[in-house]
Amino acid sequence: MKIIVVGTGFVGLPHAAVLSEAGHEVYAYDIDPNKIAAYQSADPEQIERYVNEPGLPAAIADTIDRYLFFTSDISNVVEETDVFYMCINTPPNRDGSTDLTYYLKAAHDIADYLANRKNHNRVVLVNKSTVPVGTARLLERIMHEHGVENFGVASNPEFLAQGNAVDGSRRPDRIVVGADTEEDFQILRRVYSQFVNHVRIKYVETTPETAEAIKYMGNTLLLTYISFWNGVGARVGEALPNVRMEDLKLGVTADNRISTWGSYVSNGAGGSCFGKDIQSLIYQLNQAGCSTDLLQAVYNINEYQKTYLIDRAVHEADFNFNQKTVALLGLAFKKRTNDMRDSAALKAVEALLSKGVKSIRAYDPLAMEAAQEYWFNPEKNHLFERISYHNTVQEALDGSDAVYISTDWEEFRGLSRTIEKAVKPPYLVIDGRRMIPDYSSLVGKGYDYLAVGAALMEPEVETAVPSPNGLVTEKELEKQA
């Protein structure tokens, strides 16, 4: 098949690369010539400046200039094209609705190209972007407005987890295709021929509207799982005595009816999908006159998680952030990506700055460049000048009064010895990802440890009290009693 993928971000680029592995002639199109030049170089460092996914540079290098081509001008490749994939950024508006500005611009441009083609073979325009229910019909109207002939529209949402996009594209758990005609279904079956009638992969054919809704329902349900464990499970571990969070998760999820996915507790879920998609679904249902109380609660819980550990540090650990230096470990919204969109670290930085911290010493294995670009413009907020960037965990810890672990990078797991070597108590460890299982070692050496899903762990204080025979500690008095 001859395929054009419109948009080469976190969705479009892996999709184009994996489609080319199946032997399709794929043109990855983007209006940004810098992106195209970086991808065309096949240089991993250049590619990863824009999209950092394990295995992606190798996948591009394997098929580039044979089956995979990069271009910022598709005027000469539209002829004979079978499928257009729309992989356009659809950010949220302030009211939660979906901003279709970029999408509509791309749709009108493509319609112009298709209206002027000489060959009028059947072409299917497929929404891969997450778009509101009914957007396929909008795309259809745009094509008619421009006089495009012999076309179909379809919805084929992506379900990829960032950090696993290449493997997820090669071995998906499901393919969902929403279209109107058997002819269009047949074209997309050819695109995905290796997945049709697969023994493990579910291949679902439905209406465009149902396919669009499946994406929103799926992401919203996943965030609901996360928010349940954060909003209920974590509170049980924090507020009720002698509850062990790991045992709680193990016992609850031993029921085959209950998913183990999402049963971790954390400082909130980020990324480009969950928050945006649930806000969009809330907006769409509100417009239809439906109650969205459950969805709003799920969203609110997730947003609360992103800063509540900082408030707990103030109220439970009696920690005053004013004029303190805080090491921030993790900037990306999850491990194995450099994507900072809706990252919990963004909200944490805002909260720390509002508490009057003197400086924030940041480190992330992949997202340092993205972070510096995000906070570069001092006109946004001069307080961002208080953020410094460091090359290692040890560097970030140096001279700090507290550490906040925000992302679940494996190198942050079990940091007890690193912390002990870098800083001395009194010192506060705030663990937003429960990355330090041997926290008792830190507490035993005088450090305070505050983790999501657990009560504050403090070293025992040997407080001297008067007695007839001299000074006796409170601990000794308890033993005598």
Secondary structure as GFF3:
##gff-version 3
##sequence-region A 1 481
A	DSSP	beta_strand	2	6	.	.	.	ID=ss1
A	DSSP	alpha_helix	12	21	.	.	.	ID=ss2
A	DSSP	beta_strand	25	29	.	.	.	ID=ss3
A	DSSP	alpha_helix	33	41	.	.	.	ID=ss4
A	DSSP	alpha_helix	44	48	.	.	.	ID=ss5
A	DSSP	alpha_helix	56	63	.	.	.	ID=ss6
A	DSSP	beta_strand	68	71	.	.	.	ID=ss7
A	DSSP	beta_strand	83	86	.	.	.	ID=ss8
A	DSSP	alpha_helix	101	115	.	.	.	ID=ss9
A	DSSP	beta_strand	123	127	.	.	.	ID=ss10
A	DSSP	alpha_helix	135	145	.	.	.	ID=ss11
A	DSSP	beta_strand	151	155	.	.	.	ID=ss12
A	DSSP	alpha_helix	165	170	.	.	.	ID=ss13
A	DSSP	beta_strand	174	178	.	.	.	ID=ss14
A	DSSP	alpha_helix	182	191	.	.	.	ID=ss15
A	DSSP	beta_strand	202	206	.	.	.	ID=ss16
A	DSSP	alpha_helix	208	228	.	.	.	ID=ss17
A	DSSP	pi_helix	229	233	.	.	.	ID=ss18
A	DSSP	alpha_helix	234	239	.	.	.	ID=ss19
A	DSSP	alpha_helix	245	253	.	.	.	ID=ss20
A	DSSP	alpha_helix	274	287	.	.	.	ID=ss21
A	DSSP	alpha_helix	293	315	.	.	.	ID=ss22
A	DSSP	beta_strand	325	329	.	.	.	ID=ss23
A	DSSP	alpha_helix	344	354	.	.	.	ID=ss24
A	DSSP	beta_strand	359	363	.	.	.	ID=ss25
A	DSSP	alpha_helix	368	374	.	.	.	ID=ss26
A	DSSP	three_ten_helix	382	386	.	.	.	ID=ss27
A	DSSP	beta_strand	387	389	.	.	.	ID=ss28
A	DSSP	alpha_helix	393	397	.	.	.	ID=ss29
A	DSSP	beta_strand	402	405	.	.	.	ID=ss30
A	DSSP	three_ten_helix	410	412	.	.	.	ID=ss31
A	DSSP	alpha_helix	416	422	.	.	.	ID=ss32
A	DSSP	beta_strand	428	431	.	.	.	ID=ss33
A	DSSP	alpha_helix	439	444	.	.	.	ID=ss34
A	DSSP	beta_strand	448	451	.	.	.	ID=ss35
A	DSSP	beta_strand	464	467	.	.	.	ID=ss36
A	DSSP	beta_strand	470	473	.	.	.	ID=ss37
A	DSSP	alpha_helix	474	480	.	.	.	ID=ss38
###
